[in-house]
Amino acid sequence: MDTNENAGMTSNRPYLLRAIYDWISDNGLTPYVLVDAGFPGVRVPSHVVKNGQVVLNLAMRAVANLDLGNDRIAFQARFSGVSQSIVIPVHAVLALYAQENGQGMMFPADENEALNAGAADESEGEAGDTPPASGGDDDRPKRGTPHLRVVK
């Protein structure tokens, strides 16, 4: 891998997030985001965090003032009837997917760590890169837990 490829370039994560969000929304589906709630700068209500992660609905009908910026995702959302300001650094996003069918994109937990380990990990796959197979022909996600289908 040529390390000069990425020299001076910004992260592609915010661009991919906006593109996947638009693709999901344009197809009439509901965009959900999976967030590492322990990542520095994440501001979400603590009662919605489970196992250090949170899944949030980003549909226009569910949020107000959505800003998919280069450094962070910010919006207003209601939790138990109370409006809250939500802030998610883009590097805290683990996945963005359609709630109805699980199609979307997973992101590495720490992009900088992935870049630093890049050459060493090229020849060997990392455990956890793909979600476990659901078994059978039914690829629909089970209600309540996010499932992504890997599309190559």
N, CA, C and O atoms as a GROMACS GRO file, in nm:
protein
  608
    1MET      N    1   0.084  -0.118   0.000
    1MET     CA    2   0.000   0.000   0.000
    1MET      C    3   0.089   0.124   0.000
    1MET      O    4   0.179   0.134   0.082
    2ASP      N    5   0.064   0.214  -0.089
    2ASP     CA    6   0.141   0.338  -0.097
    2ASP      C    7   0.085   0.438   0.005
    2ASP      O    8  -0.029   0.481  -0.007
    3THR      N    9   0.167   0.474   0.105
    3THR     CA   10   0.119   0.564   0.209
    3THR      C   11   0.099   0.706   0.158
    3THR      O   12   0.030   0.784   0.224
    4ASN      N   13   0.155   0.742   0.043
    4ASN     CA   14   0.136   0.875  -0.012
    4ASN      C   15  -0.004   0.895  -0.071
    4ASN      O   16  -0.046   1.007  -0.097
    5GLU      N   17  -0.076   0.783  -0.093
    5GLU     CA   18  -0.212   0.792  -0.147
    5GLU      C   19  -0.299   0.882  -0.060
    5GLU      O   20  -0.376   0.962  -0.113
    6ASN      N   21  -0.289   0.868   0.072
    6ASN     CA   22  -0.377   0.939   0.164
    6ASN      C   23  -0.315   1.068   0.217
    6ASN      O   24  -0.381   1.141   0.291
    7ALA      N   25  -0.192   1.097   0.180
    7ALA     CA   26  -0.123   1.215   0.232
    7ALA      C   27  -0.199   1.341   0.193
    7ALA      O   28  -0.224   1.366   0.076
    8GLY      N   29  -0.234   1.421   0.294
    8GLY     CA   30  -0.299   1.548   0.270
    8GLY      C   31  -0.447   1.540   0.238
    8GLY      O   32  -0.511   1.644   0.219
    9MET      N   33  -0.504   1.422   0.233
    9MET     CA   34  -0.646   1.409   0.202
    9MET      C   35  -0.727   1.402   0.331
    9MET      O   36  -0.683   1.346   0.431
   10THR      N   37  -0.846   1.458   0.325
   10THR     CA   38  -0.936   1.450   0.440
   10THR      C   39  -1.004   1.314   0.441
   10THR      O   40  -0.999   1.240   0.343
   11SER      N   41  -1.066   1.282   0.552
   11SER     CA   42  -1.137   1.156   0.566
   11SER      C   43  -1.254   1.149   0.467
   11SER      O   44  -1.320   1.249   0.440
   12ASN      N   45  -1.278   1.030   0.413
   12ASN     CA   46  -1.392   1.013   0.324
   12ASN      C   47  -1.520   0.978   0.399
   12ASN      O   48  -1.628   0.972   0.340
   13ARG      N   49  -1.509   0.954   0.529
   13ARG     CA   50  -1.623   0.911   0.609
   13ARG      C   51  -1.742   1.006   0.602
   13ARG      O   52  -1.854   0.960   0.580
   14PRO      N   53  -1.725   1.138   0.620
   14PRO     CA   54  -1.843   1.225   0.614
   14PRO      C   55  -1.910   1.226   0.476
   14PRO      O   56  -2.032   1.241   0.467
   15TYR      N   57  -1.832   1.210   0.371
   15TYR     CA   58  -1.888   1.207   0.236
   15TYR      C   59  -1.967   1.078   0.214
   15TYR      O   60  -2.074   1.079   0.154
   16LEU      N   61  -1.912   0.967   0.263
   16LEU     CA   62  -1.982   0.840   0.252
   16LEU      C   63  -2.110   0.841   0.335
   16LEU      O   64  -2.212   0.790   0.291
   17LEU      N   65  -2.105   0.900   0.454
   17LEU     CA   66  -2.224   0.910   0.539
   17LEU      C   67  -2.336   0.987   0.468
   17LEU      O   68  -2.451   0.944   0.468
   18ARG      N   69  -2.301   1.100   0.408
   18ARG     CA   70  -2.402   1.180   0.337
   18ARG      C   71  -2.459   1.103   0.217
   18ARG      O   72  -2.579   1.106   0.192
   19ALA      N   73  -2.372   1.035   0.145
   19ALA     CA   74  -2.417   0.960   0.027
   19ALA      C   75  -2.509   0.845   0.067
   19ALA      O   76  -2.614   0.825   0.005
   20ILE      N   77  -2.471   0.769   0.167
   20ILE     CA   78  -2.553   0.656   0.213
   20ILE      C   79  -2.685   0.707   0.270
   20ILE      O   80  -2.790   0.648   0.244
   21TYR      N   81  -2.681   0.816   0.346
   21TYR     CA   82  -2.802   0.876   0.401
   21TYR      C   83  -2.898   0.914   0.287
   21TYR      O   84  -3.017   0.883   0.293
   22ASP      N   85  -2.846   0.982   0.185
   22ASP     CA   86  -2.929   1.024   0.071
   22ASP      C   87  -2.985   0.903  -0.003
   22ASP      O   88  -3.102   0.902  -0.041
   23TRP      N   89  -2.903   0.802  -0.024
   23TRP     CA   90  -2.945   0.681  -0.095
   23TRP      C   91  -3.060   0.612  -0.020
   23TRP      O   92  -3.160   0.574  -0.081
   24ILE      N   93  -3.045   0.598   0.111
   24ILE     CA   94  -3.150   0.534   0.192
   24ILE      C   95  -3.278   0.617   0.188
   24ILE      O   96  -3.386   0.564   0.166
   25SER      N   97  -3.264   0.748   0.209
   25SER     CA   98  -3.381   0.838   0.211
   25SER      C   99  -3.449   0.843   0.075
   25SER      O  100  -3.572   0.838   0.067
   26ASP      N  101  -3.371   0.852  -0.033
   26ASP     CA  102  -3.427   0.858  -0.168
   26ASP      C  103  -3.505   0.732  -0.204
   26ASP      O  104  -3.592   0.736  -0.291
   27ASN      N  105  -3.474   0.622  -0.138
   27ASN     CA  106  -3.546   0.497  -0.163
   27ASN      C  107  -3.663   0.478  -0.068
   27ASN      O  108  -3.722   0.370  -0.062
   28GLY      N  109  -3.698   0.583   0.005
   28GLY     CA  110  -3.815   0.578   0.093
   28GLY      C  111  -3.797   0.494   0.217
   28GLY      O  112  -3.895   0.451   0.278
   29LEU      N  113  -3.672   0.469   0.256
   29LEU     CA  114  -3.644   0.388   0.374
   29LEU      C  115  -3.599   0.476   0.490
   29LEU      O  116  -3.579   0.596   0.473
   30THR      N  117  -3.583   0.416   0.606
   30THR     CA  118  -3.551   0.490   0.728
   30THR      C  119  -3.403   0.474   0.764
   30THR      O  120  -3.360   0.363   0.796
   31PRO      N  121  -3.324   0.583   0.758
   31PRO     CA  122  -3.182   0.573   0.792
   31PRO      C  123  -3.160   0.564   0.943
   31PRO      O  124  -3.205   0.650   1.019
   32TYR      N  125  -3.091   0.460   0.985
   32TYR     CA  126  -3.052   0.442   1.124
   32TYR      C  127  -2.900   0.450   1.132
   32TYR      O  128  -2.830   0.405   1.041
   33VAL      N  129  -2.850   0.509   1.240
   33VAL     CA  130  -2.706   0.520   1.261
   33VAL      C  131  -2.670   0.445   1.389
   33VAL      O  132  -2.736   0.460   1.492
   34LEU      N  133  -2.564   0.364   1.382
   34LEU     CA  134  -2.510   0.293   1.497
   34LEU      C  135  -2.387   0.370   1.542
   34LEU      O  136  -2.295   0.394   1.463
   35VAL      N  137  -2.384   0.410   1.670
   35VAL     CA  138  -2.282   0.500   1.722
   35VAL      C  139  -2.208   0.437   1.839
   35VAL      O  140  -2.270   0.372   1.924
   36ASP      N  141  -2.077   0.455   1.843
   36ASP     CA  142  -1.995   0.420   1.959
   36ASP      C  143  -2.016   0.530   2.062
   36ASP      O  144  -1.956   0.637   2.051
   37ALA      N  145  -2.101   0.506   2.161
   37ALA     CA  146  -2.139   0.609   2.258
   37ALA      C  147  -2.023   0.649   2.349
   37ALA      O  148  -2.030   0.753   2.414
   38GLY      N  149  -1.918   0.569   2.356
   38GLY     CA  150  -1.803   0.600   2.440
   38GLY      C  151  -1.699   0.686   2.370
   38GLY      O  152  -1.600   0.725   2.431
   39PHE      N  153  -1.720   0.715   2.243
   39PHE     CA  154  -1.625   0.795   2.166
   39PHE      C  155  -1.626   0.939   2.219
   39PHE      O  156  -1.734   0.992   2.246
   40PRO      N  157  -1.509   1.003   2.233
   40PRO     CA  158  -1.505   1.141   2.284
   40PRO      C  159  -1.589   1.237   2.199
   40PRO      O  160  -1.578   1.238   2.076
   41GLY      N  161  -1.671   1.316   2.265
   41GLY     CA  162  -1.752   1.416   2.196
   41GLY      C  163  -1.893   1.372   2.164
   41GLY      O  164  -1.975   1.454   2.121
   42VAL      N  165  -1.925   1.243   2.183
   42VAL     CA  166  -2.061   1.195   2.158
   42VAL      C  167  -2.153   1.250   2.267
   42VAL      O  168  -2.125   1.236   2.386
   43ARG      N  169  -2.263   1.313   2.223
   43ARG     CA  170  -2.360   1.368   2.318
   43ARG      C  171  -2.498   1.311   2.284
   43ARG      O  172  -2.566   1.358   2.194
   44VAL      N  173  -2.536   1.207   2.361
   44VAL     CA  174  -2.666   1.143   2.348
   44VAL      C  175  -2.718   1.117   2.489
   44VAL      O  176  -2.639   1.107   2.583
   45PRO      N  177  -2.850   1.106   2.506
   45PRO     CA  178  -2.903   1.075   2.639
   45PRO      C  179  -2.849   0.940   2.689
   45PRO      O  180  -2.851   0.842   2.616
   46SER      N  181  -2.803   0.937   2.811
   46SER     CA  182  -2.741   0.814   2.864
   46SER      C  183  -2.838   0.697   2.871
   46SER      O  184  -2.796   0.582   2.861
   47HIS      N  185  -2.967   0.724   2.889
   47HIS     CA  186  -3.063   0.614   2.902
   47HIS      C  187  -3.087   0.539   2.770
   47HIS      O  188  -3.149   0.432   2.772
   48VAL      N  189  -3.041   0.590   2.657
   48VAL     CA  190  -3.058   0.519   2.530
   48VAL      C  191  -2.935   0.437   2.492
   48VAL      O  192  -2.936   0.366   2.392
   49VAL      N  193  -2.828   0.448   2.570
   49VAL     CA  194  -2.704   0.375   2.543
   49VAL      C  195  -2.715   0.232   2.597
   49VAL      O  196  -2.751   0.211   2.713
   50LYS      N  197  -2.684   0.136   2.510
   50LYS     CA  198  -2.683  -0.004   2.550
   50LYS      C  199  -2.552  -0.067   2.504
   50LYS      O  200  -2.518  -0.061   2.386
   51ASN      N  201  -2.481  -0.128   2.597
   51ASN     CA  202  -2.352  -0.192   2.568
   51ASN      C  203  -2.255  -0.096   2.500
   51ASN      O  204  -2.179  -0.137   2.412
   52GLY      N  205  -2.257   0.030   2.541
   52GLY     CA  206  -2.164   0.128   2.488
   52GLY      C  207  -2.198   0.179   2.350
   52GLY      O  208  -2.120   0.253   2.290
   53GLN      N  209  -2.314   0.140   2.298
   53GLN     CA  210  -2.355   0.182   2.164
   53GLN      C  211  -2.498   0.236   2.169
   53GLN      O  212  -2.573   0.210   2.263
   54VAL      N  213  -2.533   0.311   2.067
   54VAL     CA  214  -2.670   0.361   2.054
   54VAL      C  215  -2.709   0.360   1.908
   54VAL      O  216  -2.628   0.390   1.821
   55VAL      N  217  -2.834   0.324   1.882
   55VAL     CA  218  -2.890   0.327   1.747
   55VAL      C  219  -2.991   0.440   1.744
   55VAL      O  220  -3.082   0.447   1.827
   56LEU      N  221  -2.976   0.531   1.645
   56LEU     CA  222  -3.064   0.647   1.635
   56LEU      C  223  -3.127   0.654   1.497
   56LEU      O  224  -3.064   0.624   1.396
   57ASN      N  225  -3.253   0.694   1.495
   57ASN     CA  226  -3.328   0.714   1.372
   57ASN      C  227  -3.294   0.853   1.319
   57ASN      O  228  -3.314   0.952   1.389
   58LEU      N  229  -3.244   0.862   1.196
   58LEU     CA  230  -3.208   0.991   1.136
   58LEU      C  231  -3.309   1.039   1.032
   58LEU      O  232  -3.281   1.134   0.959
   59ALA      N  233  -3.425   0.975   1.022
   59ALA     CA  234  -3.525   1.015   0.923
   59ALA      C  235  -3.568   1.158   0.951
   59ALA      O  236  -3.574   1.202   1.066
   60MET      N  237  -3.598   1.231   0.844
   60MET     CA  238  -3.639   1.371   0.857
   60MET      C  239  -3.762   1.387   0.945
   60MET      O  240  -3.777   1.491   1.010
   61ARG      N  241  -3.849   1.286   0.950
   61ARG     CA  242  -3.968   1.295   1.034
   61ARG      C  243  -3.934   1.274   1.183
   61ARG      O  244  -4.016   1.304   1.270
   62ALA      N  245  -3.814   1.222   1.211
   62ALA     CA  246  -3.776   1.190   1.349
   62ALA      C  247  -3.682   1.293   1.411
   62ALA      O  248  -3.667   1.297   1.533
   63VAL      N  249  -3.620   1.377   1.329
   63VAL     CA  250  -3.522   1.473   1.379
   63VAL      C  251  -3.551   1.612   1.325
   63VAL      O  252  -3.624   1.628   1.227
   64ALA      N  253  -3.492   1.712   1.389
   64ALA     CA  254  -3.501   1.850   1.341
   64ALA      C  255  -3.360   1.906   1.328
   64ALA      O  256  -3.270   1.867   1.402
   65ASN      N  257  -3.342   1.996   1.233
   65ASN     CA  258  -3.214   2.065   1.213
   65ASN      C  259  -3.097   1.968   1.191
   65ASN      O  260  -2.989   1.988   1.248
   66LEU      N  261  -3.118   1.866   1.111
   66LEU     CA  262  -3.012   1.767   1.084
   66LEU      C  263  -2.898   1.833   1.007
   66LEU      O  264  -2.920   1.897   0.904
   67ASP      N  265  -2.777   1.817   1.060
   67ASP     CA  266  -2.657   1.869   0.996
   67ASP      C  267  -2.556   1.756   0.983
   67ASP      O  268  -2.496   1.713   1.082
   68LEU      N  269  -2.539   1.707   0.860
   68LEU     CA  270  -2.440   1.601   0.833
   68LEU      C  271  -2.311   1.669   0.790
   68LEU      O  272  -2.280   1.677   0.671
   69GLY      N  273  -2.237   1.719   0.887
   69GLY     CA  274  -2.116   1.795   0.860
   69GLY      C  275  -1.994   1.708   0.838
   69GLY      O  276  -2.001   1.585   0.845
   70ASN      N  277  -1.881   1.773   0.810
   70ASN     CA  278  -1.756   1.700   0.789
   70ASN      C  279  -1.696   1.647   0.918
   70ASN      O  280  -1.623   1.547   0.915
   71ASP      N  281  -1.724   1.712   1.030
   71ASP     CA  282  -1.667   1.670   1.158
   71ASP      C  283  -1.767   1.601   1.249
   71ASP      O  284  -1.730   1.519   1.333
   72ARG      N  285  -1.896   1.636   1.232
   72ARG     CA  286  -1.995   1.583   1.324
   72ARG      C  287  -2.133   1.578   1.260
   72ARG      O  288  -2.160   1.647   1.161
   73ILE      N  289  -2.217   1.495   1.319
   73ILE     CA  290  -2.359   1.492   1.286
   73ILE      C  291  -2.429   1.555   1.405
   73ILE      O  292  -2.406   1.515   1.519
   74ALA      N  293  -2.514   1.654   1.379
   74ALA     CA  294  -2.585   1.720   1.487
   74ALA      C  295  -2.732   1.733   1.449
   74ALA      O  296  -2.766   1.755   1.332
   75PHE      N  297  -2.820   1.719   1.548
   75PHE     CA  298  -2.963   1.734   1.526
   75PHE      C  299  -3.036   1.742   1.659
   75PHE      O  300  -2.978   1.719   1.765
   76GLN      N  301  -3.163   1.775   1.652
   76GLN     CA  302  -3.252   1.777   1.768
   76GLN      C  303  -3.342   1.656   1.754
   76GLN      O  304  -3.390   1.625   1.645
   77ALA      N  305  -3.367   1.586   1.865
   77ALA     CA  306  -3.457   1.472   1.865
   77ALA      C  307  -3.528   1.465   2.000
   77ALA      O  308  -3.479   1.515   2.100
   78ARG      N  309  -3.645   1.402   1.999
   78ARG     CA  310  -3.722   1.386   2.122
   78ARG      C  311  -3.698   1.248   2.181
   78ARG      O  312  -3.704   1.147   2.111
   79PHE      N  313  -3.672   1.246   2.310
   79PHE     CA  314  -3.658   1.123   2.386
   79PHE      C  315  -3.750   1.134   2.506
   79PHE      O  316  -3.734   1.225   2.588
   80SER      N  317  -3.846   1.044   2.517
   80SER     CA  318  -3.947   1.049   2.623
   80SER      C  319  -4.016   1.184   2.626
   80SER      O  320  -4.047   1.237   2.733
   81GLY      N  321  -4.041   1.241   2.508
   81GLY     CA  322  -4.113   1.367   2.497
   81GLY      C  323  -4.030   1.492   2.520
   81GLY      O  324  -4.083   1.603   2.510
   82VAL      N  325  -3.901   1.476   2.549
   82VAL     CA  326  -3.814   1.591   2.577
   82VAL      C  327  -3.717   1.610   2.461
   82VAL      O  328  -3.645   1.518   2.423
   83SER      N  329  -3.715   1.732   2.405
   83SER     CA  330  -3.624   1.762   2.295
   83SER      C  331  -3.481   1.769   2.347
   83SER      O  332  -3.453   1.833   2.449
   84GLN      N  333  -3.391   1.703   2.276
   84GLN     CA  334  -3.250   1.698   2.316
   84GLN      C  335  -3.163   1.733   2.196
   84GLN      O  336  -3.198   1.703   2.082
   85SER      N  337  -3.049   1.795   2.224
   85SER     CA  338  -2.950   1.824   2.121
   85SER      C  339  -2.852   1.707   2.114
   85SER      O  340  -2.788   1.673   2.214
   86ILE      N  341  -2.840   1.647   1.998
   86ILE     CA  342  -2.755   1.529   1.978
   86ILE      C  343  -2.634   1.569   1.894
   86ILE      O  344  -2.648   1.638   1.793
   87VAL      N  345  -2.516   1.526   1.937
   87VAL     CA  346  -2.392   1.551   1.863
   87VAL      C  347  -2.316   1.419   1.852
   87VAL      O  348  -2.294   1.350   1.952
   88ILE      N  349  -2.278   1.386   1.730
   88ILE     CA  350  -2.205   1.262   1.704
   88ILE      C  351  -2.085   1.294   1.615
   88ILE      O  352  -2.104   1.326   1.498
   89PRO      N  353  -1.962   1.287   1.666
   89PRO     CA  354  -1.845   1.302   1.578
   89PRO      C  355  -1.852   1.195   1.469
   89PRO      O  356  -1.888   1.081   1.497
   90VAL      N  357  -1.817   1.229   1.346
   90VAL     CA  358  -1.830   1.132   1.236
   90VAL      C  359  -1.749   1.006   1.260
   90VAL      O  360  -1.786   0.898   1.212
   91HIS      N  361  -1.640   1.015   1.334
   91HIS     CA  362  -1.558   0.896   1.360
   91HIS      C  363  -1.617   0.805   1.466
   91HIS      O  364  -1.566   0.696   1.490
   92ALA      N  365  -1.726   0.849   1.531
   92ALA     CA  366  -1.796   0.764   1.627
   92ALA      C  367  -1.901   0.678   1.559
   92ALA      O  368  -1.958   0.588   1.622
   93VAL      N  369  -1.928   0.704   1.430
   93VAL     CA  370  -2.029   0.628   1.356
   93VAL      C  371  -1.971   0.492   1.318
   93VAL      O  372  -1.868   0.484   1.252
   94LEU      N  373  -2.040   0.386   1.361
   94LEU     CA  374  -1.998   0.250   1.329
   94LEU      C  375  -2.070   0.196   1.207
   94LEU      O  376  -2.017   0.111   1.135
   95ALA      N  377  -2.194   0.245   1.182
   95ALA     CA  378  -2.270   0.198   1.067
   95ALA      C  379  -2.384   0.295   1.038
   95ALA      O  380  -2.433   0.364   1.128
   96LEU      N  381  -2.423   0.299   0.912
   96LEU     CA  382  -2.542   0.372   0.868
   96LEU      C  383  -2.616   0.276   0.776
   96LEU      O  384  -2.560   0.229   0.677
   97TYR      N  385  -2.743   0.248   0.809
   97TYR     CA  386  -2.815   0.146   0.735
   97TYR      C  387  -2.964   0.175   0.734
   97TYR      O  388  -3.015   0.255   0.813
   98ALA      N  389  -3.035   0.109   0.641
   98ALA     CA  390  -3.180   0.121   0.632
   98ALA      C  391  -3.243   0.027   0.734
   98ALA      O  392  -3.212  -0.092   0.737
   99GLN      N  393  -3.331   0.080   0.816
   99GLN     CA  394  -3.395   0.001   0.921
   99GLN      C  395  -3.476  -0.114   0.861
   99GLN      O  396  -3.481  -0.223   0.920
  100GLU      N  397  -3.538  -0.092   0.747
  100GLU     CA  398  -3.628  -0.191   0.689
  100GLU      C  399  -3.558  -0.314   0.632
  100GLU      O  400  -3.614  -0.424   0.637
  101ASN      N  401  -3.438  -0.297   0.577
  101ASN     CA  402  -3.373  -0.413   0.513
  101ASN      C  403  -3.227  -0.433   0.552
  101ASN      O  404  -3.163  -0.528   0.506
  102GLY      N  405  -3.172  -0.346   0.636
  102GLY     CA  406  -3.035  -0.362   0.683
  102GLY      C  407  -2.928  -0.320   0.585
  102GLY      O  408  -2.809  -0.330   0.617
  103GLN      N  409  -2.965  -0.274   0.466
  103GLN     CA  410  -2.864  -0.234   0.368
  103GLN      C  411  -2.803  -0.101   0.407
  103GLN      O  412  -2.874  -0.008   0.447
  104GLY      N  413  -2.672  -0.091   0.396
  104GLY     CA  414  -2.602   0.031   0.431
  104GLY      C  415  -2.453   0.007   0.431
  104GLY      O  416  -2.401  -0.067   0.348
  105MET      N  417  -2.384   0.071   0.524
  105MET     CA  418  -2.239   0.060   0.528
  105MET      C  419  -2.189   0.058   0.672
  105MET      O  420  -2.237   0.133   0.757
  106MET      N  421  -2.093  -0.030   0.698
  106MET     CA  422  -2.025  -0.035   0.827
  106MET      C  423  -1.895   0.043   0.813
  106MET      O  424  -1.838   0.052   0.704
  107PHE      N  425  -1.849   0.101   0.924
  107PHE     CA  426  -1.725   0.178   0.926
  107PHE      C  427  -1.636   0.122   1.035
  107PHE      O  428  -1.686   0.070   1.135
  108PRO      N  429  -1.504   0.132   1.018
  108PRO     CA  430  -1.414   0.084   1.123
  108PRO      C  431  -1.433   0.165   1.250
  108PRO      O  432  -1.464   0.284   1.245
  109ALA      N  433  -1.416   0.099   1.365
  109ALA     CA  434  -1.436   0.165   1.494
  109ALA      C  435  -1.342   0.284   1.511
  109ALA      O  436  -1.382   0.386   1.567
  110ASP      N  437  -1.220   0.272   1.464
  110ASP     CA  438  -1.125   0.383   1.474
  110ASP      C  439  -1.049   0.391   1.343
  110ASP      O  440  -0.958   0.312   1.318
  111GLU      N  441  -1.085   0.488   1.260
  111GLU     CA  442  -1.025   0.501   1.127
  111GLU      C  443  -0.874   0.521   1.135
  111GLU      O  444  -0.800   0.464   1.055
  112ASN      N  445  -0.827   0.601   1.229
  112ASN     CA  446  -0.684   0.626   1.242
  112ASN      C  447  -0.609   0.499   1.277
  112ASN      O  448  -0.501   0.474   1.223
  113GLU      N  449  -0.664   0.418   1.366
  113GLU     CA  450  -0.602   0.291   1.401
  113GLU      C  451  -0.599   0.199   1.280
  113GLU      O  452  -0.501   0.128   1.257
  114ALA      N  453  -0.708   0.199   1.201
  114ALA     CA  454  -0.714   0.115   1.082
  114ALA      C  455  -0.609   0.159   0.980
  114ALA      O  456  -0.547   0.074   0.915
  115LEU      N  457  -0.589   0.290   0.965
  115LEU     CA  458  -0.488   0.338   0.871
  115LEU      C  459  -0.348   0.301   0.917
  115LEU      O  460  -0.264   0.261   0.836
  116ASN      N  461  -0.321   0.313   1.047
  116ASN     CA  462  -0.188   0.281   1.100
  116ASN      C  463  -0.157   0.132   1.088
  116ASN      O  464  -0.042   0.094   1.067
  117ALA      N  465  -0.259   0.049   1.103
  117ALA     CA  466  -0.238  -0.095   1.097
  117ALA      C  467  -0.251  -0.149   0.955
  117ALA      O  468  -0.229  -0.268   0.932
  118GLY      N  469  -0.287  -0.063   0.860
  118GLY     CA  470  -0.318  -0.101   0.723
  118GLY      C  471  -0.224  -0.202   0.660
  118GLY      O  472  -0.270  -0.308   0.616
  119ALA      N  473  -0.097  -0.173   0.653
  119ALA     CA  474  -0.003  -0.262   0.584
  119ALA      C  475   0.006  -0.397   0.654
  119ALA      O  476   0.016  -0.500   0.587
  120ALA      N  477   0.004  -0.398   0.786
  120ALA     CA  478   0.016  -0.523   0.861
  120ALA      C  479  -0.107  -0.611   0.845
  120ALA      O  480  -0.097  -0.733   0.847
  121ASP      N  481  -0.223  -0.550   0.828
  121ASP     CA  482  -0.348  -0.626   0.821
  121ASP      C  483  -0.391  -0.659   0.680
  121ASP      O  484  -0.491  -0.729   0.662
  122GLU      N  485  -0.320  -0.612   0.579
  122GLU     CA  486  -0.362  -0.636   0.441
  122GLU      C  487  -0.369  -0.784   0.406
  122GLU      O  488  -0.459  -0.827   0.334
  123SER      N  489  -0.275  -0.861   0.458
  123SER     CA  490  -0.269  -1.001   0.418
  123SER      C  491  -0.360  -1.091   0.502
  123SER      O  492  -0.382  -1.206   0.466
  124GLU      N  493  -0.412  -1.039   0.614
  124GLU     CA  494  -0.499  -1.122   0.697
  124GLU      C  495  -0.628  -1.050   0.729
  124GLU      O  496  -0.627  -0.929   0.755
  125GLY      N  497  -0.740  -1.122   0.727
  125GLY     CA  498  -0.870  -1.063   0.759
  125GLY      C  499  -0.882  -1.040   0.908
  125GLY      O  500  -0.820  -1.111   0.987
  126GLU      N  501  -0.961  -0.941   0.946
  126GLU     CA  502  -0.982  -0.913   1.088
  126GLU      C  503  -1.115  -0.972   1.129
  126GLU      O  504  -1.214  -0.961   1.056
  127ALA      N  505  -1.119  -1.034   1.244
  127ALA     CA  506  -1.244  -1.084   1.298
  127ALA      C  507  -1.335  -0.965   1.324
  127ALA      O  508  -1.289  -0.860   1.370
  128GLY      N  509  -1.462  -0.981   1.296
  128GLY     CA  510  -1.557  -0.874   1.322
  128GLY      C  511  -1.577  -0.781   1.204
  128GLY      O  512  -1.658  -0.689   1.213
  129ASP      N  513  -1.506  -0.802   1.093
  129ASP     CA  514  -1.526  -0.715   0.977
  129ASP      C  515  -1.660  -0.738   0.911
  129ASP      O  516  -1.716  -0.646   0.850
  130THR      N  517  -1.714  -0.860   0.923
  130THR     CA  518  -1.843  -0.888   0.862
  130THR      C  519  -1.938  -0.937   0.970
  130THR      O  520  -1.895  -1.003   1.065
  131PRO      N  521  -2.066  -0.905   0.957
  131PRO     CA  522  -2.162  -0.953   1.056
  131PRO      C  523  -2.181  -1.103   1.043
  131PRO      O  524  -2.159  -1.158   0.935
  132PRO      N  525  -2.221  -1.169   1.149
  132PRO     CA  526  -2.241  -1.313   1.142
  132PRO      C  527  -2.354  -1.346   1.045
  132PRO      O  528  -2.450  -1.270   1.031
  133ALA      N  529  -2.342  -1.461   0.979
  133ALA     CA  530  -2.446  -1.504   0.886
  133ALA      C  531  -2.572  -1.534   0.963
  133ALA      O  532  -2.567  -1.592   1.071
  134SER      N  533  -2.686  -1.494   0.908
  134SER     CA  534  -2.812  -1.513   0.978
  134SER      C  535  -2.867  -1.654   0.960
  134SER      O  536  -2.953  -1.698   1.036
  135GLY      N  537  -2.817  -1.724   0.860
  135GLY     CA  538  -2.866  -1.858   0.834
  135GLY      C  539  -2.998  -1.853   0.759
  135GLY      O  540  -3.081  -1.766   0.786
  136GLY      N  541  -3.018  -1.943   0.666
  136GLY     CA  542  -3.142  -1.945   0.589
  136GLY      C  543  -3.144  -1.836   0.484
  136GLY      O  544  -3.048  -1.761   0.467
  137ASP      N  545  -3.257  -1.828   0.414
  137ASP     CA  546  -3.271  -1.731   0.306
  137ASP      C  547  -3.332  -1.600   0.353
  137ASP      O  548  -3.342  -1.506   0.274
  138ASP      N  549  -3.375  -1.591   0.478
  138ASP     CA  550  -3.440  -1.471   0.527
  138ASP      C  551  -3.336  -1.370   0.573
  138ASP      O  552  -3.278  -1.386   0.680
  139ASP      N  553  -3.311  -1.266   0.492
  139ASP     CA  554  -3.211  -1.165   0.525
  139ASP      C  555  -3.269  -1.046   0.599
  139ASP      O  556  -3.197  -0.950   0.628
  140ARG      N  557  -3.398  -1.050   0.629
  140ARG     CA  558  -3.459  -0.936   0.698
  140ARG      C  559  -3.406  -0.929   0.841
  140ARG      O  560  -3.393  -1.032   0.907
  141PRO      N  561  -3.374  -0.806   0.890
  141PRO     CA  562  -3.324  -0.794   1.027
  141PRO      C  563  -3.435  -0.824   1.128
  141PRO      O  564  -3.552  -0.797   1.102
  142LYS      N  565  -3.398  -0.880   1.240
  142LYS     CA  566  -3.493  -0.904   1.348
  142LYS      C  567  -3.522  -0.772   1.416
  142LYS      O  568  -3.433  -0.688   1.429
  143ARG      N  569  -3.643  -0.754   1.459
  143ARG     CA  570  -3.684  -0.628   1.520
  143ARG      C  571  -3.604  -0.601   1.647
  143ARG      O  572  -3.587  -0.690   1.730
  144GLY      N  573  -3.556  -0.478   1.660
  144GLY     CA  574  -3.487  -0.437   1.782
  144GLY      C  575  -3.335  -0.445   1.775
  144GLY      O  576  -3.268  -0.380   1.855
  145THR      N  577  -3.280  -0.522   1.684
  145THR     CA  578  -3.135  -0.530   1.673
  145THR      C  579  -3.092  -0.499   1.530
  145THR      O  580  -3.150  -0.552   1.435
  146PRO      N  581  -2.991  -0.413   1.515
  146PRO     CA  582  -2.947  -0.380   1.380
  146PRO      C  583  -2.868  -0.495   1.319
  146PRO      O  584  -2.783  -0.555   1.384
  147HIS      N  585  -2.896  -0.523   1.194
  147HIS     CA  586  -2.822  -0.624   1.118
  147HIS      C  587  -2.788  -0.565   0.982
  147HIS      O  588  -2.873  -0.505   0.917
  148LEU      N  589  -2.668  -0.582   0.942
  148LEU     CA  590  -2.626  -0.534   0.811
  148LEU      C  591  -2.593  -0.653   0.722
  148LEU      O  592  -2.540  -0.754   0.768
  149ARG      N  593  -2.626  -0.638   0.596
  149ARG     CA  594  -2.591  -0.741   0.499
  149ARG      C  595  -2.472  -0.687   0.420
  149ARG      O  596  -2.479  -0.578   0.364
  150VAL      N  597  -2.365  -0.763   0.415
  150VAL     CA  598  -2.245  -0.721   0.343
  150VAL      C  599  -2.268  -0.738   0.194
  150VAL      O  600  -2.300  -0.848   0.149
  151VAL      N  601  -2.252  -0.631   0.119
  151VAL     CA  602  -2.267  -0.633  -0.026
  151VAL      C  603  -2.132  -0.606  -0.087
  151VAL      O  604  -2.072  -0.501  -0.060
  152LYS      N  605  -2.082  -0.698  -0.169
  152LYS     CA  606  -1.950  -0.680  -0.228
  152LYS      C  607  -1.960  -0.651  -0.374
  152LYS      O  608  -1.858  -0.634  -0.441
   0.00000   0.00000   0.00000
